[in-house]
Every structure is written in C-alpha cells, then in structure tokens.
C-alpha cells in the first residue's frame, strides 16, 4: 500500500480530487481545525482544497526584514539548524539524507562542508508560499525524482520502508550571503513544487509555492557566512524546532 501511495498515478488522482470542488469541505475543516485566521489572506472563499492551500497572504501580515545583513526565513515553518558534514544524515520528511544524497550526488555540496544546513519544516497549517532570502541571481533549477527504498528488518515481512521525496534545487548567488543552495522537498502525495521562472530577484520576492501537503525547504550556507540567532542555536542543540515566519530575521551576516 505504501508503494502504491507514492506512485505517480496515485499522486495524480489525489491532485485531481484536491483541485475539484468536492474538496471544499476539507478546506473548511482545515480552517476550523487549525484555527486559521482567513482575515489575513487576500480571499476567504475557495474553489477547492488546493485553492485554499495555496492561498496568498496580505503583504502587511508578513512584513519582510529588509536589513541587508539580516538572514530571513524563506517561509512559515519549524526550523532546525545543523552543521554540514560529509557523512551526517539529516532526517527530512521522514527519510535520512546526506547533503550529497539530498542534491542527487552533485559535487557542489563539497563547498558547503563546515557550513550550515537549515531545515524548514512546513505543516498543513503553515503558509505554503516561500520567498528569496536576499537580493541576487540564481542558476537553473535541477529536479530529482522521489524513490521508495527498503531497509532493515522491521515490519512483519522483514522490511522497513522509507522514501526519498521529489526535490528541486538551485544555487542562489546572493549579495550578502554568497552562494546559497535552496532546496524544495515535496511531500508523498504532492510532488508539486511551483517555482517562479525569474532568474534575478530581490529580498522577499516570492520564489514559489507548494501545492497540497506539508513540505520542507532546506538552505545550505557556506562556512563562516552567517551567525544564527541564539534561540535557534539553543533549540537546535537541544533537538527542538523553532517556529519562524516568512520574512522574519533568523540570523545575521558575519
């Protein structure tokens, strides 16, 4: 059943339902369950669950910290920070990755050893649009398809399953933080990552959005570039996440 759930046809079927008027009740239920204040958004009535999920917030409700030396969160999320090593596994969407595996074996990751891996975990109640962290330009997008793996001896059939989800990444050539790798990770039944096509951007510009499902953004920053805020460092060392918001300060340039 898990194998079937991550197949492309299953994702398409779920996507069709989430884009149909039949899913509007699910949107109403989510608003009630998570206490979402629709007054903060540009519209309050939705054609489907996906229309609700990709809703756009009023700019006044997500002011962007425009101080050049301040690193901002690209999205509403729960953040943990880790040092980058060649061997360390990072758990992202329930699956272990090394930095190399996250980027599909791209050797560019070697330049980031000793730097910071910032994992921004979005849940259903979060705002699912994300922005650029600084002014700059970017390379083209690289897409990596998701794969289902079998490891260990855990379930009744002697198998334990985990998945490597679909990912999209690009290198941002930023004005204040040098080259930063920005990765979007899709969820099991989503795989739909909608990025803007522009290659020149300003801090706070919308970079894209996720369609239905909780998702994750990962930033890889080189060594000696950024000093994170103390609460994020403290929480991360204790194994806890820190709630952050789109455009809010999370660190500063060294």
Buried (B, 14 or more C-beta within 10 A) or exposed (E): EEEEEBEEEBBEEBBEBBBEEEBBEBBEEBBEEEEBEEEBBEEEEBBBBBBBBBBEBEEEBBEBBEEEEBBBBBBBBBBBBBEBBEEEEBEBBEBBBBBBBBBBEBEBBEBBBEBBBBBBBBEBBBBBBBBBBBBBEBBEBBEBEBEBEEEEEEEEEEEEBBBBBBBBBBBBBBEBBBBBBBBBBBBBBBBBBBBEEEEEBEBBEBBBBBBBBBBBBBBBBBBEBBEBBEEBBEBBEEEEBBEBBBBBBBBBBE
